[in-house]
Amino acid sequence: MTTPKPRRTTRELTPEEKERLRRQREQVAAELPDLADRDRLRKEASEEGTLSGELRRAVHRSEQSLSEIARRAGIAPLALDEFLTGERTLRSDVLDRLAAVLGYVLQAKD
């Protein structure tokens, strides 16, 4: 038995749709370099061999959304995003709350 191929329906775009598509493509092209830079920063920051780097990796591994993690840690989503890219540091009390949200328990080494 063969799997039927999906049918593709095409039509000519209206002038308004073509213009909207052109503007959207320009917007994407303009935003792409910034997005690539932020992704590079995020990768570099998560590779740090520090407590902050470990927390960043834990955020990325978490099944919780960034907005949920930020809400539970009591910080603004933008602050969490800037922490993830290394553009911002977090106070120790915020790091403690973030660690707790991510399931970390801090204890002294014997």
C-alpha positions, 0 to 999 in steps of 0.5 A: 500500500502506498502513502498518498502524497499531500495535495498542494494548493497554490494561488497568486498572492494579492499585491497587499499580501506580496507587500506584507511578505516583503516587509516581513522578510526585511524584518527577519533579515534585519533581526537575524544578525542580532539573534545570531549574536545573542545565541553566540553569547548564550552558548558562551555563557552556558559553557562557563565553568562557574556556578552561573554557568551550571545554572544556565545549563540547568535552565536550558535543560529544564522542561519549564518555560523561561517565563515559568522559571522567571516567575517562580524565581521572582525575577523578570523574564528579561532579567533571566534572558540577560542572565542566560546571555551573560549580559547581566549578573544576578544577586546571590539571593536571586541565584539561590531562588533560581537554584531552588526552582531548578531543583538544586540543593546547596550544601557545604562540602565536608 
